[in-house]
Amino acid sequence: MSRHEDYEARTEELLLPIVEKMGIEIYDVEYVKEGGNFFLRAYIDKPEGVNISDCETVSRALSDQLDEKDFIPDAYILEVSSPGLGRTLKKDKHLQKSLGQEVEIRLFKPLEKCRDFSGILQSFDGDAVTILEGEEGKRKPRTFARKDIALIRLALDF
């Protein structure tokens, strides 16, 4: 386990009892470096959606726990937010909840001169993700190896 993964796992352990009391679930936790700054991001969600008050309450409680445990030696910025409408689907639980919904897939390398694909998420397993491409009534399955996928997210349809 990398140092970043350890920080994420330990943060998730601290976060779990905080959000459970509020009827909120942890969507994801990430510790990343962007530019010259480290960010510890906690994404939270609930069926009716989270609001700014939820984020503030969770942020204050988590910040207190992080200060007490003090296991991250680097200076970092703590952010608590909703995963948003075009949320990234990183974990199997995210994919499971999104079956039947429209997703966008970006590949590391082009396939048939294209890196971006979209369709209805049909199925997934440890090795592959299958979407149904095309218009309703004319959809065809297309399967991608998970190792080739850089990003999967819910499609935004405006």
Backbone hydrogen bonds, N-H to C=O, Kabsch-Sander energy under -0.5 kcal/mol:
donor,donor_aa,acceptor,acceptor_aa,energy
6,D,2,S,-2.3
7,Y,3,R,-2.3
8,E,4,H,-2.3
9,A,5,E,-2.5
10,R,6,D,-2.6
11,T,7,Y,-2.2
12,E,8,E,-2.3
13,E,9,A,-1.9
14,L,10,R,-1.7
15,L,11,T,-2.4
16,L,12,E,-2.2
18,I,14,L,-0.6
19,V,15,L,-2.3
20,E,16,L,-2.3
21,K,17,P,-1.2
22,M,18,I,-0.5
22,M,19,V,-0.8
23,G,20,E,-1.0
24,I,19,V,-2.5
25,E,45,D,-3.3
27,Y,25,E,-0.6
27,Y,43,Y,-3.0
28,D,43,Y,-1.5
30,E,41,R,-2.6
32,V,30,E,-0.5
32,V,39,F,-2.3
34,E,32,V,-0.5
34,E,37,N,-2.9
37,N,34,E,-2.1
38,F,75,A,-0.5
39,F,32,V,-3.3
40,L,77,I,-2.6
41,R,30,E,-3.3
41,R,39,F,-0.6
42,A,79,E,-2.8
43,Y,28,D,-3.3
43,Y,41,R,-0.5
44,I,42,A,-0.5
44,I,81,S,-2.5
45,D,25,E,-2.3
49,G,46,K,-2.4
55,C,51,N,-2.1
56,E,52,I,-2.5
57,T,53,S,-2.6
58,V,54,D,-2.6
59,S,55,C,-2.6
60,R,56,E,-2.5
61,A,57,T,-2.0
62,L,58,V,-2.9
63,S,59,S,-2.7
64,D,60,R,-2.0
65,Q,61,A,-1.9
66,L,62,L,-2.9
67,D,63,S,-2.4
68,E,64,D,-2.0
69,K,65,Q,-2.6
70,D,66,L,-2.7
77,I,38,F,-2.2
78,L,76,Y,-0.5
79,E,40,L,-2.6
81,S,42,A,-2.3
87,R,84,G,-0.7
87,R,85,L,-0.7
89,L,152,I,-3.4
90,K,88,T,-0.9
94,H,91,K,-0.7
95,L,91,K,-2.0
96,Q,92,D,-2.9
97,K,93,K,-1.8
98,S,94,H,-0.9
98,S,95,L,-0.6
99,L,95,L,-0.5
99,L,96,Q,-1.0
100,G,121,L,-3.1
101,Q,98,S,-2.3
103,V,119,G,-3.2
104,E,153,R,-3.0
105,I,117,F,-3.4
106,R,151,L,-2.6
107,L,115,R,-2.8
108,F,148,D,-2.4
111,L,114,C,-3.2
114,C,111,L,-0.9
117,F,105,I,-2.7
119,G,103,V,-1.9
120,I,132,L,-2.1
121,L,101,Q,-2.9
122,Q,120,I,-0.6
122,Q,130,T,-2.5
123,S,130,T,-1.7
125,D,128,A,-2.4
129,V,144,F,-2.4
130,T,123,S,-3.0
131,I,142,R,-2.5
132,L,120,I,-2.1
133,E,131,I,-0.6
133,E,140,K,-2.9
138,K,135,E,-2.5
140,K,133,E,-2.2
142,R,131,I,-2.5
144,F,129,V,-2.9
146,R,127,D,-2.8
148,D,145,A,-1.6
149,I,146,R,-1.2
150,A,106,R,-2.5
150,A,148,D,-0.5
151,L,106,R,-1.8
153,R,104,E,-2.2
154,L,87,R,-2.1
155,A,102,E,-2.4
157,D,155,A,-0.6
158,F,156,L,-0.6
